[in-house]
Amino acid sequence: MIEGFDGVTLWSSDLNQLLPFYRDLMGLPVALESPGFVILGEFENPRLCIGTHSEVHGRPADPYRWLLRFESTDLRADLDRLRAAGVEIIEGPNDQGGGFWLGTVKDPEGNLVQLTYWEPGAARFPDAGEDA
């Protein structure tokens, strides 16, 4: 029986190109590190794994196919900090309505990374579970 989402692995031709971005700039703690593979985050929660893979070469052919999302407590400050570090900002901060904001950046290999922010008191997914 499938019990839930465990995490995602992002393969790279060079782990050392991605690790500083996710560890240092995004602030994810290293839970486990071995040659060519790192688990970031807490073991109790879904985790991001990054690793070197012999069949992965260069930047993704279609960076819009998928993206990683992270919650922010201060979207503007995080985007300013990433911009100052030389990270490419794609968009944001953008007000999506209902107290929900988005910002999108690219990691060093061109993968899309989205930061989300919920204003205090905003109802998250207010219509979830309701019949139309």
KEKE-3310 file (N, C-alpha, C; in steps of 0.2 Angstrom, whole numbers, plus 5000, padded with zeros to 4 digits):
npx = (5004:5003:5009:5011:5019:5036:5047:5058:5070:5083:5092:5109:5122:5133:5134:5140:5138:5124:5122:5128:5118:5105:5108:5115:5110:5096:5094:5092:5094:5108:5104:5110:5125:5134:5147:5143:5129:5116:5105:5093:5085:5073:5072:5060:5051:5045:5058:5072:5082:5098:5109:5123:5122:5126:5119:5114:5116:5121:5110:5092:5081:5068:5064:5052:5044:5042:5043:5051:5044:5045:5041:5040:5043:5045:5043:5047:5060:5067:5068:5075:5087:5091:5092:5103:5113:5115:5106:5095:5080:5064:5051:5041:5039:5023:5006:4994:4981:4969:4978:4989:5005:5018:5034:5047:5062:5078:5088:5106:5107:5096:5084:5067:5062:5051:5045:5034:5021:5011:5000:4998:4984:4977:4966:4971:4969:4954:4942:4945:4939:4926:4910:4906)
npy = (4994:5011:5024:5038:5053:5053:5060:5068:5066:5074:5073:5076:5081:5085:5085:5094:5106:5109:5107:5118:5128:5122:5119:5130:5142:5140:5135:5121:5108:5096:5080:5067:5063:5056:5050:5058:5058:5066:5069:5080:5090:5085:5069:5065:5071:5075:5073:5081:5075:5075:5071:5064:5058:5047:5047:5059:5075:5091:5105:5105:5100:5104:5115:5119:5108:5103:5109:5113:5117:5128:5134:5150:5162:5175:5181:5192:5196:5184:5183:5194:5192:5180:5185:5195:5185:5181:5173:5168:5176:5172:5176:5187:5195:5188:5192:5180:5180:5179:5179:5172:5171:5170:5166:5164:5155:5151:5136:5132:5124:5127:5122:5125:5133:5136:5148:5150:5159:5162:5174:5179:5172:5169:5158:5143:5133:5134:5129:5115:5099:5102:5100:5105)
npz = (5000:4996:5005:5006:5000:4998:4993:4981:4968:4961:4947:4941:4930:4938:4954:4963:4957:4960:4974:4982:4979:4984:4997:5003:4998:4997:5010:5014:5026:5026:5027:5024:5017:5003:4992:4977:4980:4989:5002:5006:5019:5031:5039:5043:5035:5018:5006:4998:4986:4979:4965:4956:4940:4928:4915:4914:4906:4905:4904:4908:4895:4894:4905:4910:4912:4925:4942:4958:4974:4987:5003:5009:5022:5020:5006:4998:5003:5002:4988:4985:4992:4985:4972:4974:4976:4963:4957:4945:4943:4938:4939:4950:4966:4964:4966:4969:4973:4986:4997:4993:4987:4974:4969:4956:4952:4944:4946:4947:4936:4928:4932:4937:4951:4964:4975:4988:4997:5010:5016:5033:5041:5029:5021:5017:5003:5002:4996:4995:4995:4996:4988:4971)
capx = (5000:5007:5007:5012:5024:5042:5052:5060:5077:5085:5099:5113:5129:5138:5131:5143:5135:5118:5123:5128:5112:5100:5110:5117:5105:5089:5094:5090:5100:5110:5103:5114:5129:5139:5150:5138:5122:5115:5098:5092:5079:5073:5070:5052:5046:5047:5065:5075:5089:5102:5114:5126:5120:5130:5115:5111:5121:5119:5104:5086:5079:5062:5064:5045:5040:5041:5047:5051:5041:5047:5037:5044:5040:5046:5045:5051:5067:5070:5069:5080:5093:5093:5094:5109:5118:5116:5101:5090:5073:5060:5045:5038:5033:5016:5000:4989:4974:4967:4983:4994:5010:5023:5040:5050:5069:5081:5094:5111:5106:5090:5078:5063:5061:5046:5044:5027:5020:5004:4999:4995:4977:4974:4964:4974:4964:4947:4937:4947:4935:4919:4907:4904)
capy = (5000:5017:5028:5045:5056:5052:5065:5069:5066:5078:5071:5081:5078:5087:5086:5100:5112:5110:5107:5124:5131:5120:5119:5136:5148:5138:5133:5115:5105:5090:5074:5062:5064:5051:5053:5058:5058:5070:5069:5087:5090:5081:5062:5064:5075:5073:5076:5082:5071:5077:5066:5064:5052:5046:5048:5066:5079:5098:5108:5101:5102:5108:5117:5120:5102:5102:5113:5112:5122:5129:5139:5156:5166:5182:5180:5198:5196:5179:5184:5199:5188:5176:5190:5197:5180:5180:5168:5171:5177:5172:5181:5188:5191:5189:5191:5175:5181:5175:5179:5168:5174:5166:5169:5158:5156:5145:5134:5133:5120:5129:5119:5130:5133:5141:5150:5151:5163:5163:5179:5177:5172:5167:5152:5138:5129:5135:5125:5108:5094:5104:5099:5111)
capz = (5000:4996:5011:5005:4996:5001:4991:4974:4967:4955:4945:4938:4928:4943:4960:4966:4954:4963:4981:4986:4979:4988:5004:5006:4996:4999:5017:5016:5029:5024:5031:5023:5011:5001:4986:4971:4982:4995:5004:5010:5022:5038:5037:5045:5030:5011:5006:4991:4985:4972:4964:4950:4936:4921:4910:4914:4903:4904:4907:4906:4888:4895:4912:4912:4913:4932:4947:4965:4977:4994:5007:5012:5027:5018:4999:4995:5006:5000:4981:4985:4994:4979:4966:4976:4975:4956:4955:4940:4945:4933:4941:4957:4969:4961:4970:4966:4976:4992:5002:4991:4983:4971:4965:4953:4951:4941:4950:4943:4930:4924:4934:4940:4958:4965:4982:4989:5003:5012:5021:5039:5041:5023:5020:5012:4999:5005:4993:4995:4999:4995:4982:4967)
cpx = (5004:5004:5008:5018:5031:5047:5053:5068:5078:5092:5102:5119:5134:5134:5134:5141:5128:5118:5123:5121:5106:5102:5111:5112:5098:5088:5092:5096:5102:5109:5107:5118:5134:5142:5144:5131:5121:5107:5098:5086:5079:5070:5062:5048:5049:5054:5067:5081:5092:5108:5117:5124:5123:5126:5112:5117:5118:5113:5098:5084:5072:5061:5057:5041:5038:5045:5046:5048:5044:5043:5042:5040:5041:5048:5049:5059:5070:5072:5075:5087:5096:5096:5101:5115:5119:5111:5097:5083:5069:5054:5044:5042:5027:5011:4995:4982:4973:4973:4989:4998:5015:5029:5044:5057:5071:5087:5099:5111:5100:5084:5074:5062:5056:5045:5037:5026:5013:5004:4996:4987:4973:4972:4967:4969:4957:4942:4939:4941:4927:4916:4905:4897)
cpy = (5006:5021:5035:5047:5056:5058:5065:5069:5070:5076:5076:5077:5080:5089:5093:5106:5114:5111:5113:5128:5129:5120:5126:5142:5146:5136:5126:5111:5098:5084:5068:5064:5058:5054:5052:5058:5062:5070:5076:5087:5086:5074:5061:5067:5073:5077:5077:5079:5074:5073:5067:5058:5052:5047:5055:5070:5086:5100:5104:5104:5106:5109:5118:5114:5101:5108:5111:5118:5122:5134:5144:5159:5174:5182:5186:5197:5190:5180:5189:5196:5184:5180:5192:5192:5178:5175:5172:5171:5177:5176:5181:5193:5193:5187:5186:5176:5177:5175:5175:5171:5169:5170:5163:5160:5150:5143:5134:5129:5122:5126:5125:5128:5138:5142:5152:5155:5164:5169:5177:5177:5170:5160:5148:5133:5129:5130:5117:5104:5096:5102:5105:5111)
cpz = (5000:5001:5011:5001:5000:5000:4984:4974:4960:4953:4941:4935:4933:4949:4963:4963:4958:4970:4984:4985:4984:4996:5007:5004:4998:5007:5019:5020:5026:5029:5030:5016:5010:4995:4980:4973:4988:4996:5008:5013:5029:5036:5039:5039:5023:5010:4998:4991:4978:4972:4957:4946:4929:4915:4909:4911:4902:4907:4905:4899:4889:4902:4914:4913:4920:4936:4954:4968:4984:4997:5009:5017:5025:5011:4996:4997:5003:4992:4981:4987:4988:4973:4968:4975:4968:4954:4950:4942:4939:4933:4948:4960:4966:4966:4966:4968:4982:4997:5000:4986:4980:4969:4962:4951:4947:4946:4945:4936:4926:4926:4938:4947:4960:4973:4983:4996:5004:5017:5027:5039:5035:5023:5015:5009:5002:5002:4992:4999:4998:4988:4978:4966)
residu = (MET:ILE:GLU:GLY:PHE:ASP:GLY:VAL:THR:LEU:TRP:SER:SER:ASP:LEU:ASN:GLN:LEU:LEU:PRO:PHE:TYR:ARG:ASP:LEU:MET:GLY:LEU:PRO:VAL:ALA:LEU:GLU:SER:PRO:GLY:PHE:VAL:ILE:LEU:GLY:GLU:PHE:GLU:ASN:PRO:ARG:LEU:CYS:ILE:GLY:THR:HIS:SER:GLU:VAL:HIS:GLY:ARG:PRO:ALA:ASP:PRO:TYR:ARG:TRP:LEU:LEU:ARG:PHE:GLU:SER:THR:ASP:LEU:ARG:ALA:ASP:LEU:ASP:ARG:LEU:ARG:ALA:ALA:GLY:VAL:GLU:ILE:ILE:GLU:GLY:PRO:ASN:ASP:GLN:GLY:GLY:GLY:PHE:TRP:LEU:GLY:THR:VAL:LYS:ASP:PRO:GLU:GLY:ASN:LEU:VAL:GLN:LEU:THR:TYR:TRP:GLU:PRO:GLY:ALA:ALA:ARG:PHE:PRO:ASP:ALA:GLY:GLU:ASP:ALA)
# end
